Amino acid sequence: MNSPAFPSTTITLLIIIILTTCCQHGVTSLGSGSTIAVSYTSSDSTNTVCGIIASKLTQRIQCYKNCQTISIQPEISYESISGGLGYFCGLQSGGLSIICWDTMSFRAKRIYYSKYNRLKGLSVGNYQVCALQFTTGAALCWRIPSPEEGTKFRAITSGEGFSCGILKNAGRVHCWGRSEIGAEIEIQFKSLPMLNLIAGESHACGVTKAGTLICKGSNIGGQLNVPSHYAFEFSSLALGANHSCGIRKKNGLVGCWGGGSRKLEFSSNVVDEVSFENIVAGLDFTCGLTTKDLSIICWGPGWSRNLTAGDVVLLEPVLPGPCMQMSCSVCGVYPNSGSLCAGSGSICKVCEVELPIPVNLPPLMPSTPGSQVPEIASSPSRTKNRLFLAFGVVGCIGAFAGICTIAYCFCAGLCGNEHKNVYKPVVLQPTSDRSNLEDYLAASNASILPPSGSSSIKRNNSWVLRSQRSGTSSRQTERTENFILSELAAITSNFAQENKIGGGSFGRVYKGKLADGREVAIKRAECSSKTKKFQEKESSFLSEIALLSCLNHKHLVGLVGFCQENDERLLVYEYMRHGSLHDHLHGQRNTDSSMLNSWRMRIRIALDAARGIEYLHNYSIPPIIHRDIKSSNILLDGNWTARVSDFGLSLMWPESEDEPMYMKAVGTVGYIDPECYVLNILTVKSDVYGFGVVLLELLTGKKAVFTNEGAGPMGVVEYARPWIVAGELEKILDKRVGLPEMNEIEAVEVVAYTALHCTSLQGKDRPTVSDVVAKLERALALCDDSSAIVIASPA
């Protein structure tokens, strides 16, 4: 077929250069990597469509199958995905690893990992997987033999049992594999120099350096019969079993050819006026990423019978291209790239596409619960302002942490204090007998509610008691004892220094043994009743009693009893033999404890603590927000089981969970939720943020706020997140534990990316604590299952 002449040779050469440098990511097909992928089977009801989700700090994968949306684990960043027969694979951002999933169970299986030999150009065929070595261009394959040593490629693609690539120097096509069709395709292309190449099941298409689109291989359905076109007319191509489709550069519209007797179904009129960014094909259907709102539409005879051709696939908006850390040269940056990549890179656009159809990207708005098609992220300026504001808050907190601590200690003379309680004071009448706790609280008119300025909290003291009578809570209430001061003084040798085992915001903690042999920890507030401190301690004291007395869980520190005499306020807990997690990571126990110098142990402790928080959020009646999750409030008992402690700042959740709680942020520097700090809106996701900081402490061995050499105070969040996002996790891992063993690598990655999600700036982007528990359970299982991770050698 003839192509019209260009005005000059210079313009032709310029177009070729632009195509070569800018358009590679626009090539998608049955067997080439992209930000969208399909996995197909002989049964059309089990076709699966996947995409790399936009506007998230982590570019995770989401899939659609049987009218259900599925979030793919592990939730790490991916730069490309590609699908085959009943499975699909993803290339981790930075090329560190390849992970594959079958579309029945969606269980992850890593087939490659190396931090030294990174990959690019992921390509999945019906049953084989190939990729290129980033530095050399050599191809590595699984399930089929790799090309002969020394063969270097610019790009590769895969079909049914064969893979083909464009040789790095010559530009011609070279194919390999176990299928004879590959060798036939190579012969038919002869020595034509190619710009790109895309494979279907038994044919391949590509654009020559002269701009001509040609197809070679089997022509059983007319898939090689390219329609008449101008040079360089098509950009993205998608090839199936017996059909081919391409996107026209000038308008983004799709044209299809082939398809045999069902040709018209591949050229569905429902997409006649739809502009696309990328397209990808299954055996007998095609899916495309729309320019208008980055949703996915599928059509063709093989598309699921329970959906109409052209229906939008219910996924969140998908990235139009990979988020790259390098600058975009000739073609420039894709519109709204900063928001789409959530500040973690840029998308390089295909510069020669000029769309007559207006690009209408919605502004960044929170997703509405229950909405089927989420909005794309926000306008760049607004997003940037909000991100800068929140990061600025976190940064300022870290920077001034040391100064604030020194000033506070100087003024108050209490360096052990880490936070302040903002509740209104409640004064109790003295009592010395061991009456039932419920009677005590009723007599004292106790309230653990926030100040009346919180418009959404309309509670009174009966609400506290009502919660204690519900479920199994009353059994715990009846066991809570009211001790007398002399009894507690006796078992601590009058609160002698040698029995002191710690301290915190409430006061000092002493070890003692009750008359019945039970070991206990006694927390004592030592403030005069005339001071504001006493009023704050009083409120914290009541909060702990009211909450812990109605809680009973193996991952929460149990309250044994309390004492209130004159100005004395004491709480008696179960004794935690191995102290706090903070002490083992950062304090006096960090040199004599080898138990925590294993990744499995650290993950187990994290899981224990997460289960305790999950109980508070989901199973306590009513639910409870802890508000001060930190490593010093995670204690370890004699069996090294982790338990959450210190409920002095905790609040009961409102009757309506949809009703926000507006109040001033409290807690400990380094763990405070930035969103709550800025907007004064408290949710259960504030606890998730604090727990994310704890996970980063477990990974790095750093304090929540630490002194960074040459840079002053720094938060562990701002220290660790960039390394995790960049895929350089090994650079921040705690050297006392060392690099993970083979069966621990993926487990530690799961923990790292869970921490990344937990410390997202906006609460809506954080997982629920139940999601966190599920991820940590999986991480622990990976540590225990040496066969769960297989780093396969290329075939």
Long-range contacts (C-beta under 8 A, 24 or more apart in sequence): 1-212, 1-226, 1-228, 1-229, 3-210, 3-211, 3-212, 3-230, 3-231, 4-230, 4-231, 6-231, 12-211, 15-211, 15-232, 15-352, 16-195, 16-209, 16-211, 17-330, 18-330, 18-331, 18-351, 18-352, 19-195, 19-207, 19-232, 19-352, 20-195, 21-329, 21-330, 21-331, 22-330, 22-331, 22-348, 22-349, 22-350, 22-351, 22-352, 23-195, 23-196, 23-235, 23-350, 23-352, 24-155, 24-196, 25-321, 25-322, 25-348, 25-350, 26-235, 26-236, 26-247, 26-277, 26-278, 26-321, 26-350, 27-155, 27-157, 27-196, 27-197, 27-198, 27-235, 27-236, 27-237, 28-198, 28-236, 28-237, 28-238, 28-278, 28-279, 28-280, 29-157, 29-198, 29-199, 29-200, 29-237, 29-238, 29-239, 29-280, 29-281, 30-83, 30-125, 30-158, 30-159, 30-199, 30-200, 30-201, 30-238, 30-239, 30-240, 30-280, 30-281, 30-282, 30-283, 31-82, 31-84, 31-123, 31-124, 31-125, 31-157, 31-158, 31-159, 31-163, 31-198, 31-199, 31-200, 32-82, 32-123, 32-156, 32-157, 32-158, 32-198, 32-199, 33-80, 33-81, 33-82, 33-91, 33-121, 33-122, 33-123, 33-124, 34-80, 34-81, 34-82, 34-278, 34-280, 35-80, 35-81, 35-278, 35-289, 35-318, 35-319, 35-320, 35-321, 35-322, 36-81, 36-278, 36-280, 36-287, 36-289, 36-296, 36-318, 37-81, 37-82, 37-83, 37-88, 37-124, 37-280, 38-83, 38-88, 38-280, 38-281, 38-282, 38-285, 38-287, 38-298, 39-83, 39-84, 39-85, 39-86, 39-87, 39-88, 39-103, 39-282, 40-83, 40-85, 40-86, 40-282, 40-283, 40-285, 40-302, 41-85, 41-86, 41-103, 44-284, 44-285, 44-302, 44-303, 44-304, 44-305, 45-304, 45-305, 45-306, 46-86, 46-103, 47-282, 47-285, 47-302, 47-303, 47-304, 48-83, 48-88, 48-103, 49-287, 49-296, 49-298, 49-313, 49-315, 50-81, 50-83, 50-88, 51-81, 51-289, 51-296, 51-315, 51-316, 51-318, 51-319, 52-78, 52-79, 52-80, 52-81, 52-90, 52-318, 52-319, 52-322, 53-315, 53-316, 53-317, 53-318, 53-319, 54-294, 54-316, 54-317, 54-318, 54-319, 54-320, 54-340, 54-341, 54-376, 54-377, 55-316, 55-317, 55-339, 55-340, 55-342, 55-364, 55-376, 55-377, 55-378, 56-342, 56-765, 57-342, 57-343, 57-344, 57-725, 57-756, 57-760, 57-765, 58-725, 58-753, 58-756, 58-757, 59-93, 59-319, 59-322, 59-323, 59-341, 59-344, 61-90, 62-315, 62-316, 63-88, 63-103, 63-106, 63-315, 64-296, 64-313, 64-314, 64-315, 65-103, 66-304, 67-306, 67-307, 67-314, 69-314, 69-315, 70-106, 72-101, 72-106, 72-108, 73-106, 73-108, 73-750, 73-775, 73-778, 74-99, 74-108, 74-746, 74-749, 74-750, 74-753, 74-775, 75-753, 75-754, 75-757, 75-775, 76-749, 76-753, 77-323, 77-344, 77-725, 77-727, 79-322, 79-323, 79-324, 80-122, 80-322, 81-122, 82-122, 82-123, 82-124, 82-158, 83-124, 83-280, 83-282, 84-124, 84-125, 84-126, 84-127, 84-128, 84-129, 84-158, 85-126, 85-127, 87-124, 88-124, 89-122, 89-124, 89-129, 90-122, 91-119, 91-120, 91-122, 91-131, 92-727, 93-322, 93-323, 93-727, 94-118, 94-726, 94-727, 95-119, 95-120, 95-134, 96-727, 98-122, 98-129, 98-131, 100-129, 108-746, 109-790, 110-746, 110-789, 110-790, 110-791, 111-142, 111-790, 111-791, 111-792, 112-140, 112-142, 112-791, 112-792, 113-745, 113-791, 115-728, 115-730, 121-153, 121-155, 121-156, 123-156, 123-157, 123-158, 123-163, 124-158, 125-158, 125-159, 125-160, 125-161, 125-162, 125-163, 125-177, 125-199, 126-159, 126-160, 126-161, 126-201, 127-161, 128-158, 128-161, 128-163, 128-177, 129-158, 130-156, 130-158, 130-163, 131-156, 132-156, 137-168, 139-163, 139-165, 140-794, 141-794, 141-795, 142-792, 142-794, 142-795, 143-795, 144-176, 144-177, 144-178, 144-795, 145-176, 145-177, 145-178, 145-795, 146-176, 146-794, 146-795, 147-174, 147-176, 155-196, 155-197, 157-197, 157-198, 157-199, 157-204, 158-199, 159-199, 159-200, 159-201, 159-202, 159-203, 159-204, 160-201, 160-202, 162-199, 163-199, 164-197, 164-199, 164-204, 165-197, 166-194, 166-195, 166-196, 166-197, 166-206, 171-209, 173-197, 173-204, 173-206, 181-217, 181-218, 184-217, 185-216, 185-217, 188-216, 188-217, 189-214, 189-216, 196-237, 198-237, 198-238, 198-239, 199-239, 200-239, 200-240, 200-241, 200-243, 200-244, 200-281, 201-239, 201-240, 201-241, 201-242, 201-283, 202-241, 203-239, 203-244, 204-239, 205-237, 205-239, 205-244, 205-246, 206-237, 207-232, 207-234, 213-246, 215-244, 218-242, 220-260, 221-258, 221-259, 221-260, 221-263, 222-257, 222-258, 222-259, 222-260, 222-263, 223-257, 223-258, 223-259, 224-258, 225-257, 225-258, 226-257, 227-255, 227-257, 232-352, 235-350, 235-353, 236-276, 236-277, 236-278, 236-279, 237-279, 238-279, 238-280, 238-281, 238-286, 238-288, 239-281, 240-281, 240-282, 240-283, 240-284, 240-285, 240-286, 240-300, 241-283, 241-284, 242-284, 243-281, 243-284, 243-286, 243-300, 245-279, 245-281, 245-286, 246-279, 247-276, 247-277, 247-278, 247-279, 247-288, 249-350, 249-352, 249-353, 249-354, 250-353, 250-354, 250-356, 251-275, 251-355, 251-356, 251-357, 252-276, 252-277, 252-291, 252-353, 252-355, 252-357, 254-279, 254-286, 254-288, 256-286, 259-301, 262-301, 265-299, 265-300, 265-301, 265-309, 266-299, 266-300, 266-301, 268-299, 268-300, 268-309, 268-310, 270-297, 270-299, 270-308, 270-309, 270-310, 271-297, 271-299, 271-310, 273-357, 275-355, 275-357, 277-320, 277-321, 278-320, 278-321, 287-313, 289-318, 289-320, 291-320, 291-355, 291-357, 291-359, 292-357, 292-359, 292-360, 292-361, 293-317, 293-360, 293-361, 293-362, 293-373, 293-376, 294-318, 294-319, 294-320, 294-340, 294-361, 294-376, 295-373, 312-373, 314-372, 314-373, 316-367, 316-374, 317-374, 317-375, 317-376, 317-377, 319-347, 320-347, 321-347, 321-348, 321-349, 322-347, 323-347, 324-348, 325-726, 335-359, 335-361, 336-361, 336-376, 336-377, 336-379, 336-380, 338-380, 338-383, 338-384, 339-364, 339-376, 339-377, 339-378, 339-379, 339-380, 339-383, 340-376, 340-377, 342-377, 343-384, 343-387, 344-725, 366-762, 366-764, 367-764, 386-761, 386-762, 387-761, 389-678, 390-674, 390-675, 390-678, 390-761, 390-762, 391-674, 391-718, 391-761, 393-674, 393-677, 393-678, 394-674, 394-715, 394-717, 394-718, 395-715, 395-718, 397-669, 397-670, 397-672, 397-677, 397-705, 397-715, 398-669, 398-670, 398-705, 398-713, 398-714, 398-715, 398-718, 399-712, 399-713, 400-713, 401-669, 401-670, 401-705, 401-713, 402-705, 402-707, 402-712, 402-713, 404-669, 405-669, 412-533, 414-533, 416-503, 416-504, 416-505, 416-508, 417-504, 417-505, 418-504, 418-505, 418-632, 418-668, 418-669, 419-505, 419-628, 419-649, 419-666, 419-667, 419-668, 420-505, 420-536, 420-666, 421-505, 421-536, 421-537, 421-539, 421-540, 421-543, 421-648, 421-649, 421-666, 422-450, 422-451, 422-663, 422-664, 422-666, 423-448, 423-449, 423-450, 423-451, 423-536, 423-539, 423-540, 423-543, 424-451, 424-539, 425-535, 425-536, 425-538, 425-539, 426-538, 426-539, 426-542, 427-538, 428-538, 428-542, 428-564, 430-564, 430-565, 430-566, 431-482, 431-564, 432-484, 432-565, 433-482, 434-481, 434-482, 434-483, 435-482, 436-477, 436-478, 437-477, 437-478, 437-480, 437-482, 437-545, 437-549, 437-562, 438-465, 438-468, 438-469, 438-474, 438-477, 440-482, 441-465, 441-468, 441-542, 441-545, 441-546, 444-542, 446-542, 446-545, 446-546, 447-542, 448-539, 448-542, 448-543, 448-546, 448-547, 448-650, 448-651, 448-652, 449-651, 449-652, 450-651, 450-661, 450-663, 451-663, 453-662, 453-663, 454-661, 454-662, 454-663, 455-662, 456-654, 456-659, 456-660, 456-661, 456-662, 457-654, 457-661, 459-652, 463-652, 464-546, 464-652, 467-550, 467-621, 467-622, 467-652, 468-546, 468-549, 468-550, 470-621, 471-621, 472-552, 473-549, 473-550, 473-551, 473-552, 473-621, 474-550, 475-552, 476-549, 476-550, 476-551, 476-552, 477-549, 477-550, 480-545, 480-548, 480-549, 480-559, 480-560, 480-561, 480-562, 481-560, 481-561, 481-562, 481-572, 482-561, 482-562, 482-563, 482-564, 483-561, 483-562, 483-563, 483-570, 483-572, 484-563, 484-565, 485-563, 485-565, 485-568, 485-570, 488-512, 488-522, 488-563, 488-570, 488-572, 491-520, 492-522, 495-524, 501-579, 502-579, 502-580, 502-583, 504-632, 504-646, 505-540, 505-646, 505-648, 506-537, 506-540, 506-541, 506-544, 506-571, 506-646, 506-648, 507-537, 507-569, 511-575, 514-560, 518-560, 518-575, 519-575, 519-577, 520-560, 520-572, 520-573, 520-574, 520-575, 521-572, 521-573, 521-574, 521-575, 521-576, 522-570, 522-571, 522-572, 522-573, 523-570, 523-571, 523-572, 523-573, 524-568, 524-569, 524-570, 525-568, 525-569, 525-570, 527-567, 528-567, 529-566, 529-567, 534-567, 537-569, 538-569, 540-648, 540-649, 541-569, 541-571, 541-648, 543-647, 543-648, 543-649, 543-650, 544-571, 544-646, 544-647, 544-648, 545-571, 547-624, 547-647, 547-650, 547-652, 548-647, 550-620, 551-615, 551-616, 551-620, 551-624, 553-612, 553-615, 553-619, 554-641, 554-643, 555-608, 555-609, 555-611, 555-612, 555-615, 555-641, 555-642, 555-643, 555-644, 556-612, 556-615, 556-616, 556-643, 556-644, 556-645, 557-635, 557-643, 557-644, 557-645, 573-645, 574-637, 576-635, 576-636, 576-637, 576-643, 576-645, 577-636, 577-637, 577-638, 578-635, 578-636, 578-637, 578-638, 578-640, 579-635, 579-636, 580-631, 580-632, 580-633, 580-634, 580-635, 580-636, 581-605, 581-609, 581-631, 581-632, 581-634, 581-635, 581-636, 581-642, 581-694, 581-697, 581-698, 582-630, 582-631, 582-632, 582-634, 583-632, 584-636, 585-631, 585-697, 585-698, 585-701, 585-703, 586-631, 586-697, 586-701, 586-703, 590-736, 595-640, 596-737, 597-736, 597-737, 598-737, 599-737, 599-740, 599-741, 599-744, 599-747, 599-748, 599-783, 600-744, 600-747, 600-780, 600-783, 600-784, 601-640, 602-698, 602-699, 602-737, 603-698, 603-747, 603-748, 603-751, 603-776, 603-779, 603-780, 603-783, 604-640, 604-642, 604-780, 605-634, 605-636, 605-640, 605-642, 605-698, 606-642, 606-694, 606-695, 606-698, 606-751, 606-776, 607-773, 607-776, 607-777, 607-779, 607-780, 608-641, 608-642, 608-643, 609-634, 609-642, 609-643, 609-644, 609-691, 609-694, 610-691, 610-769, 610-772, 610-773, 610-776, 611-773, 612-642, 612-643, 612-644, 613-644, 613-687, 613-691, 613-769, 614-769, 614-770, 614-772, 614-773, 616-644, 616-650, 616-687, 617-684, 617-687, 617-768, 617-769, 617-770, 618-769, 618-770, 622-652, 622-653, 622-655, 623-652, 623-653, 623-657, 623-684, 624-650, 624-651, 624-652, 624-653, 625-650, 625-651, 625-653, 625-661, 625-682, 625-683, 625-684, 625-686, 625-687, 626-650, 626-687, 626-690, 627-651, 627-666, 627-667, 627-682, 627-686, 627-687, 628-666, 628-667, 628-668, 628-671, 628-690, 629-671, 629-687, 629-690, 629-691, 629-693, 629-694, 630-667, 630-668, 630-670, 630-671, 630-690, 630-693, 630-694, 630-704, 631-694, 631-697, 631-704, 634-694, 651-682, 653-684, 668-704, 669-704, 669-705, 670-703, 670-704, 670-705, 670-715, 670-716, 670-717, 671-704, 673-763, 674-761, 675-761, 675-762, 675-763, 683-763, 684-768, 684-769, 685-763, 685-764, 685-766, 686-763, 687-769, 688-758, 688-763, 688-766, 688-767, 688-768, 688-769, 688-772, 689-758, 689-759, 689-763, 689-766, 691-758, 691-769, 691-772, 692-717, 692-754, 692-755, 692-756, 692-757, 692-758, 692-759, 692-766, 693-717, 693-759, 695-751, 695-752, 695-754, 695-755, 695-758, 696-720, 696-755, 696-759, 698-734, 698-751, 699-729, 699-732, 699-733, 699-734, 699-748, 699-751, 699-752, 699-755, 700-732, 700-733, 700-734, 701-734, 701-735, 701-736, 701-737, 717-759, 720-755, 721-756, 721-759, 724-752, 724-753, 724-755, 724-756, 725-756, 742-786, 742-789, 742-791, 743-782, 743-783, 743-785, 743-786, 743-788, 743-789, 744-782, 744-783, 745-789, 746-779, 746-782, 746-788, 746-789, 747-779, 747-780, 747-782, 747-783, 748-779, 750-775, 750-776, 750-778, 750-779, 750-782, 751-775, 751-776, 751-779, 754-779
